[in-house]
Amino acid sequence: MISPPSMSRRTALKSVAAAAPILATPIADQVFELKPREAPRPPAGANDRIRIATIGMGIIGFEDTETALKVPGVELVAVADIYEGRRIHAQEVFGTHVKTYVDYREILGRDDVDAVLVCTPDHWHQTMALDAMKAGKAVYCEKPMVREVGEGPGLIRMQDQTQAVLQVGSQYASSILYDKAKELVASGAIGKLNSIEARYNRNSDIGAWQYSIPLDASPQTIDWDRFLGSAPKRPFDATRVFRWRNYWDYGTAVAGDLYVHLFTGIHHVTGALGPNQVAAMGGLRYWDDGRDVYDIIMGLFDYPETDRHPSFTVALQSNFEDGGGDQALFRFVGSDGVITVSWTELTLTKVGIVKASAQQVLKGYNSVRTFSNEQQKAFAEKYLADHPPSAPSGSKPPVVEKYVVPRGYNERLDHFVHFFTCVREKRRPYEDAVFGLRAAGPALLANTAYRENRQIGWDPVTMTVSG
Ligand SMILES: NC(=O)c1ccc[n+]([C@@H]2O[C@H](COP(=O)([O-])OP(=O)(O)OC[C@H]3O[C@@H](n4cnc5c(N)ncnc54)[C@H](O)[C@@H]3O)[C@@H](O)[C@H]2O)c1
């Protein structure tokens, strides 16, 4: 992980009030602290409460539920999980009034549940989200919204037919940091955008999905058939339950898991709908622990020019054995500057395209000094006559501005606030099923490109594979 800004600098920062939703005031050395969003208002009355249930009480199930409950007026009434230990722990954490189920469909049958959080492995997302919308529930569906591109249109149709509120759980879409990057790009701060590089690297066993397996994992405590669902039948294997990401049968490998976040950030910042060409290469190079997915993937994605943005190329990287550390970073590159975005801060650096000085042209690392003496002299005379000394040189210091999020800022909470506001107001979330498929599509196609060793065409408007 990128470490947060140092204490000394952060303590020097002050938050200030302002009219703009994301406002920044310079403190020192062009360092700004971003203003958090307004806290959500408490519900008007008891009838305004939103009752939720979480399906899949694993790592993110607990994290999402705890975050959702920070939003005023939200109450947890039920959870479902196929592993007994997690049902028990849900009651230990949230209270015995919370009803627990093995079969999520019993939750969908309850009239007193307004919204469900789908926090199960990827191979269950589409089925559970469809069932929940059919049952009249709002859905917070963890990313990637789907495990296969072909699962997406069904979810979009169901969202349209039922007018259900569905939000995908990729929280960069609600982050004040990415809002700021969007504002800067739109204002022309980096000139004409031409490329984006992003990486999401890890360097630990847990980071590489070797999650711990409880000692009581057995067919008696786990409903194995319900875990498998539509996945191929096989004998009970606790490793597959607790480390499902390592197997193609349930997960979407590194690109499906992590590139989705990167695409969410990229699409939010640029307004892009998606690339039209996808290429990827990688391999299993370190975590050879029985998994059948790769642990390094590098992808290239070409975005055509649209009325929202110029054409640009995206290079993404996820490397689970990065000896340099655990790191996530974006670089939005334009002709006038670059914006880098890490977990907690954004830096705008403006150097621009540099024009060499006369000294560099005539005496520096350039072809002139290889000309014959006579040619060098003639060239210098003409050059100096054509380029008066006032001509711009490349020696201007770069402009650097830094924007940091307030201490303790939680973009996941902002994402839940947005979701519950949409539930209350019966309005379509920004990161709906269409946004969800546009973020998942190119990430999943990177897997296809890797597995089939070919470049894939994608139509980001119709969200269909085009070759
Ligand atoms: N937005 C984020 O930042 C973020 C972070 C982590 C995970 N996720 C996503 O959340 C999902 C879950 O990831 P995780 O790390 O929490 O996995 P996990 O394995 O820790 O949890 C999944 C839970 O689902 C349960 N489960 C499996 N099949 C079930 C079924 N049929 N019915 C009910 N419960 C079932 C499992 O027993 C387990 O408790 C994944 O899709 C992942 O991509 C999102």
Ligand as a Chemical Component Dictionary entry (heavy atoms), coordinates in Angstrom:
data_LIG
# 
_chem_comp.id                   LIG 
_chem_comp.type                 NON-POLYMER 
_chem_comp.pdbx_formal_charge   0 
_chem_comp.three_letter_code    LIG 
# 
loop_
_chem_comp_atom.comp_id 
_chem_comp_atom.atom_id 
_chem_comp_atom.alt_atom_id 
_chem_comp_atom.type_symbol 
_chem_comp_atom.charge 
_chem_comp_atom.model_Cartn_x 
_chem_comp_atom.model_Cartn_y 
_chem_comp_atom.model_Cartn_z 
_chem_comp_atom.pdbx_ordinal 
LIG N1  N1  N 0  -15.294 -3.340  -3.434 1  
LIG C1  C1  C 0  -14.232 -3.828  -2.851 2  
LIG O1  O1  O 0  -13.330 -3.106  -2.451 3  
LIG C2  C2  C 0  -14.119 -5.310  -2.644 4  
LIG C3  C3  C 0  -13.133 -5.789  -1.788 5  
LIG C4  C4  C 0  -13.083 -7.167  -1.581 6  
LIG C5  C5  C 0  -13.964 -8.013  -2.226 7  
LIG N2  N2  N 1  -14.883 -7.513  -3.088 8  
LIG C6  C6  C 0  -15.796 -8.436  -3.800 9  
LIG O2  O2  O 0  -16.681 -9.019  -2.845 10 
LIG C7  C7  C 0  -16.942 -10.376 -3.180 11 
LIG C8  C8  C 0  -16.609 -11.238 -1.972 12 
LIG O3  O3  O 0  -15.239 -11.168 -1.701 13 
LIG P1  P1  P 0  -14.636 -11.575 -0.272 14 
LIG O4  O4  O 0  -13.229 -11.238 -0.297 15 
LIG O5  O5  O -1 -15.493 -11.025 0.799  16 
LIG O6  O6  O 0  -14.812 -13.167 -0.337 17 
LIG P2  P2  P 0  -14.973 -14.145 0.907  18 
LIG O7  O7  O 0  -14.645 -15.502 0.436  19 
LIG O8  O8  O 0  -14.258 -13.610 2.084  20 
LIG O9  O9  O 0  -16.538 -14.067 1.232  21 
LIG C9  C9  C 0  -17.531 -14.648 0.416  22 
LIG C10 C10 C 0  -18.605 -15.216 1.353  23 
LIG O10 O10 O 0  -19.689 -15.698 0.551  24 
LIG C11 C11 C 0  -20.136 -16.922 1.123  25 
LIG N3  N3  N 0  -20.854 -17.669 0.093  26 
LIG C12 C12 C 0  -20.342 -18.377 -0.951 27 
LIG N4  N4  N 0  -21.355 -18.872 -1.696 28 
LIG C13 C13 C 0  -22.510 -18.471 -1.092 29 
LIG C14 C14 C 0  -23.892 -18.688 -1.381 30 
LIG N5  N5  N 0  -24.287 -19.406 -2.430 31 
LIG N6  N6  N 0  -24.820 -18.167 -0.536 32 
LIG C15 C15 C 0  -24.431 -17.426 0.554  33 
LIG N7  N7  N 0  -23.135 -17.199 0.867  34 
LIG C16 C16 C 0  -22.194 -17.707 0.040  35 
LIG C17 C17 C 0  -18.864 -17.580 1.610  36 
LIG O11 O11 O 0  -19.108 -18.577 2.580  37 
LIG C18 C18 C 0  -18.103 -16.383 2.180  38 
LIG O12 O12 O 0  -18.412 -16.188 3.535  39 
LIG C19 C19 C 0  -16.099 -10.672 -4.412 40 
LIG O13 O13 O 0  -16.894 -10.627 -5.553 41 
LIG C20 C20 C 0  -15.053 -9.580  -4.436 42 
LIG O14 O14 O 0  -14.614 -9.260  -5.729 43 
LIG C21 C21 C 0  -14.985 -6.183  -3.291 44 
# 
loop_
_chem_comp_bond.comp_id 
_chem_comp_bond.atom_id_1 
_chem_comp_bond.atom_id_2 
_chem_comp_bond.value_order 
_chem_comp_bond.pdbx_ordinal 
LIG N1  C1  SING 1  
LIG C1  O1  DOUB 2  
LIG C1  C2  SING 3  
LIG C2  C3  SING 4  
LIG C2  C21 DOUB 5  
LIG C3  C4  DOUB 6  
LIG C4  C5  SING 7  
LIG C5  N2  DOUB 8  
LIG N2  C6  SING 9  
LIG N2  C21 SING 10 
LIG C6  O2  SING 11 
LIG C6  C20 SING 12 
LIG O2  C7  SING 13 
LIG C7  C8  SING 14 
LIG C7  C19 SING 15 
LIG C8  O3  SING 16 
LIG O3  P1  SING 17 
LIG P1  O4  DOUB 18 
LIG P1  O5  SING 19 
LIG P1  O6  SING 20 
LIG O6  P2  SING 21 
LIG P2  O7  DOUB 22 
LIG P2  O8  SING 23 
LIG P2  O9  SING 24 
LIG O9  C9  SING 25 
LIG C9  C10 SING 26 
LIG C10 O10 SING 27 
LIG C10 C18 SING 28 
LIG O10 C11 SING 29 
LIG C11 N3  SING 30 
LIG C11 C17 SING 31 
LIG N3  C12 SING 32 
LIG N3  C16 SING 33 
LIG C12 N4  DOUB 34 
LIG N4  C13 SING 35 
LIG C13 C14 SING 36 
LIG C13 C16 DOUB 37 
LIG C14 N5  SING 38 
LIG C14 N6  DOUB 39 
LIG N6  C15 SING 40 
LIG C15 N7  DOUB 41 
LIG N7  C16 SING 42 
LIG C17 O11 SING 43 
LIG C17 C18 SING 44 
LIG C18 O12 SING 45 
LIG C19 O13 SING 46 
LIG C19 C20 SING 47 
LIG C20 O14 SING 48 
# 
